């Protein structure tokens, strides 16, 4: 064994004096371990949170949408579908129809009151509906056929709670038509005949209730329906646009540009990241504070190791003098304390990795820490165990420890035998 490393190991982990420097070393190891674990857990939570919310947003909406300006309806064409599907990055594509309504629900009880809320009814294909509901359906069934009682609707859990909806309940859909009389109504015409003629009135039946965890603007606002049913009732053969999913998300902006160029005017497209830009900017803000956390915790760990080495130098002053008197060069004495810093840091980093991994696995298994889903879109603290995070944190702490351990190591090497042995 290298003599410098042997002496460093003896200095660090063997009791050599009444003042118990081993206790000081263990305090330093624990400090580094806690700092390392805190840093790893912070990265795991930040990345896990961003990943969880992104996955929810992406699973709720298509990766990209193709529309006409001002959300105008247009006729579905097989040639357009074929052009979109021909792109190599497109995994699937399907048409959809969106209409705005006021959903009215009657309360069962002696007061016989009505509750109302504005919603968007989105008509999607049967395949899309099945894929979505298999993930998020909480009550009801996947079948939504038209049995003559009304449009089959799938409402979000939050909307169902607000309007007291349940599976099988009939509701009223009240929408403003797109005719000129509707435009005059918006401008202020209060003629009762025009009022009634401008409204789209339809009965709907709640066939199921879904819950994505995205409560505001999603589960409380979007109602799913069958595309064909919605077209038959309101806009035959017309759609609002095309939903498409891609194989590679990193090529999403490029794919949208290619599709718009192929389809030509008046089509335009946007990605899910552009549609929900405010939420993704919020997630980006969460990630932006990560470097500050890394710097703060690392500085604490570095000062911890520096103070520990300085205390050990004071404790080992006589030993340093004896080593110098026996002919050990100052450079090698400095190397002894550098090696000691490395061993202490390595022990702390190893313990911190084990601690962080144990806490992460425990939380993922038992979900001890809960969050208000309405504010954070998730029920439990998300943790993403990424080996890269563990490696980066470990190497950073070790490297910075060795860098800043140079100062106390040079102090130890500068002690003369006479001064050291005389203390």
Residue pairs with C-beta under 8 A, 6 or more apart in sequence:
3 332
4 332
4 335
4 336
4 339
5 339
5 343
7 323
7 336
8 336
8 337
8 338
8 339
8 340
8 342
8 343
9 339
9 340
9 343
10 16
11 21
11 312
11 316
11 319
11 336
11 337
11 340
12 22
12 25
12 312
12 340
12 343
12 344
13 22
13 25
13 343
14 22
15 21
15 22
16 316
16 319
17 315
19 315
21 311
21 312
21 315
21 316
24 308
24 311
24 312
24 315
25 308
25 312
25 344
27 308
28 304
28 305
28 308
28 344
28 348
29 344
29 347
29 348
29 351
30 348
30 351
31 300
31 301
31 304
31 348
32 301
32 304
32 305
32 344
32 345
32 347
32 348
32 349
32 351
32 352
32 397
32 401
33 347
33 348
33 349
33 351
33 352
33 355
34 352
34 355
35 297
35 298
35 300
35 301
35 304
35 348
35 352
35 397
36 301
36 348
36 349
36 351
36 352
36 353
36 355
36 356
36 393
36 394
36 397
37 352
37 353
37 355
37 356
37 359
38 297
39 293
39 294
39 297
39 298
39 393
39 397
40 352
40 353
40 356
40 389
40 390
40 393
41 356
41 359
41 360
41 383
42 290
42 293
42 297
43 290
43 294
43 386
43 389
43 393
44 356
44 360
44 383
44 384
44 385
44 386
44 389
45 381
45 382
45 383
46 286
46 287
46 289
46 290
47 287
47 384
47 386
47 389
48 381
48 382
48 383
48 384
49 283
49 286
49 376
49 378
49 381
49 382
50 283
50 286
50 287
51 382
51 384
52 377
52 378
52 382
53 279
53 283
53 377
53 378
54 280
54 283
56 212
56 213
56 214
56 377
56 378
57 214
57 272
57 276
57 279
57 280
58 249
58 272
59 132
59 135
59 212
60 212
60 214
60 218
61 243
61 272
61 275
61 276
62 243
62 244
62 245
62 272
63 244
63 245
63 246
63 249
63 252
63 271
63 272
64 243
64 244
64 245
64 246
64 252
64 255
64 256
64 259
64 269
64 270
64 271
64 272
65 241
65 242
65 243
65 244
65 269
65 270
65 275
66 84
66 241
66 242
66 244
66 259
66 260
66 263
66 267
66 268
66 269
67 240
67 241
67 267
67 268
67 269
68 74
68 241
68 266
68 267
68 268
69 266
69 268
71 98
71 240
73 97
73 235
73 238
73 239
73 240
74 238
74 239
75 237
75 238
75 239
76 95
76 237
76 238
76 239
80 242
80 263
81 93
81 95
81 242
83 259
83 262
83 263
84 90
84 93
84 242
84 244
84 259
84 262
84 263
85 92
85 93
86 262
87 255
87 258
87 259
87 262
89 246
89 247
89 248
89 251
89 254
89 255
90 244
90 245
90 246
90 247
90 255
90 259
91 244
91 245
91 246
91 247
92 244
92 245
93 242
93 243
93 244
93 245
94 124
94 125
94 127
94 128
94 242
94 243
94 244
95 125
95 227
95 239
95 241
95 242
95 243
96 122
96 123
96 124
96 125
96 128
96 227
96 239
96 240
96 241
96 242
96 243
97 122
97 123
97 227
97 230
97 231
97 235
97 238
97 239
97 240
98 120
98 121
98 122
98 123
98 240
99 120
99 121
99 123
99 175
99 200
99 230
99 234
99 235
100 118
100 119
100 120
100 121
100 175
100 176
101 118
101 119
101 120
101 121
101 173
101 174
101 175
101 200
102 116
102 117
102 118
102 119
102 173
102 174
102 175
103 116
103 117
103 118
103 119
103 155
103 159
103 163
103 171
103 172
103 173
103 174
103 204
103 223
104 114
104 115
104 116
104 171
104 172
104 173
104 174
105 114
105 115
105 116
105 163
105 164
105 165
105 169
105 171
105 172
106 112
106 113
106 114
106 115
107 113
107 114
107 115
107 164
108 164
115 162
115 163
115 164
116 163
117 159
117 162
117 163
117 220
118 221
119 159
119 221
119 222
119 223
120 221
120 222
120 223
121 151
121 153
121 173
121 223
121 224
121 225
121 230
122 222
122 223
122 224
122 225
123 224
123 225
123 226
123 227
123 228
123 229
123 230
123 231
124 132
124 224
124 225
124 226
124 227
124 243
125 227
126 226
128 243
129 142
129 144
129 154
129 224
129 226
130 142
132 210
132 224
133 142
133 154
133 208
133 210
133 224
134 142
136 210
136 211
136 212
137 154
137 208
137 209
137 210
138 157
138 208
138 209
138 210
138 211
139 166
139 167
139 208
139 209
140 154
140 167
140 206
140 207
140 208
140 209
141 207
141 208
142 208
143 152
143 207
144 152
144 154
144 207
144 208
144 225
144 226
144 229
145 152
146 152
146 226
146 229
146 232
149 170
149 203
149 205
150 170
150 202
150 203
150 204
150 205
151 173
151 202
151 203
151 204
151 205
151 225
151 226
151 229
151 230
151 233
152 204
152 205
152 207
152 225
152 226
152 229
153 171
153 204
153 205
153 206
153 207
153 223
153 224
153 225
154 206
154 207
154 208
154 209
154 210
154 223
154 224
154 225
155 163
155 165
155 206
155 208
155 209
155 210
155 223
156 209
156 210
156 211
156 212
156 215
156 218
156 219
156 220
156 221
156 222
156 223
157 209
157 210
157 211
157 215
157 219
158 215
158 216
158 219
158 220
159 165
159 219
159 220
159 221
159 223
160 166
160 206
160 209
162 220
163 171
165 171
165 206
165 209
166 206
166 209
167 206
167 207
167 208
167 209
168 205
168 206
168 207
169 205
169 206
170 203
170 204
170 205
170 206
171 203
171 204
171 205
171 206
172 201
172 202
172 203
172 204
173 200
173 201
173 202
173 203
173 204
174 199
174 200
174 201
175 199
175 200
175 201
175 202
175 234
176 182
176 185
176 186
176 198
176 199
176 200
177 198
177 199
177 200
179 197
179 198
181 189
181 194
181 197
181 198
182 198
184 194
184 198
185 194
185 195
185 198
189 195
200 234
202 233
202 234
204 225
210 219
210 224
211 219
212 218
212 219
213 219
213 373
213 377
213 378
213 379
214 377
215 373
215 374
215 377
216 374
227 239
231 237
231 238
231 239
244 259
246 252
246 255
252 271
252 273
253 271
256 269
256 270
256 271
257 269
259 267
259 269
260 267
260 268
260 269
273 280
294 393
294 396
298 396
298 397
298 400
301 348
301 397
301 400
301 401
302 400
302 401
302 404
305 341
305 344
305 345
305 401
305 404
305 405
306 404
306 405
306 407
306 408
308 344
309 337
309 340
309 341
309 405
309 408
309 409
310 408
310 411
312 337
312 340
313 320
313 337
313 408
313 411
313 412
316 412
317 415
317 420
317 423
318 420
318 421
318 423
320 333
320 412
320 415
320 420
321 415
321 416
321 417
321 418
321 419
321 420
321 421
321 422
321 423
322 417
322 420
322 421
323 333
323 336
324 330
324 333
324 415
324 416
324 417
324 420
325 417
325 421
330 413
330 414
331 413
333 412
333 413
334 406
334 409
334 410
334 412
334 413
335 409
336 409
336 412
337 405
337 408
337 409
337 412
337 413
338 402
338 405
338 406
338 409
341 401
341 402
341 405
341 408
341 409
342 398
342 401
342 402
342 405
344 401
345 397
345 398
345 401
345 402
346 398
348 397
349 393
349 394
349 397
349 398
352 397
353 390
353 394
356 390
357 385
357 390
360 383
360 385
361 385
362 368
363 369
363 380
363 381
363 383
364 383
364 385
367 379
367 380
367 381
369 380
369 381
370 379
370 380
370 381
371 378
371 379
371 380
371 381
373 379
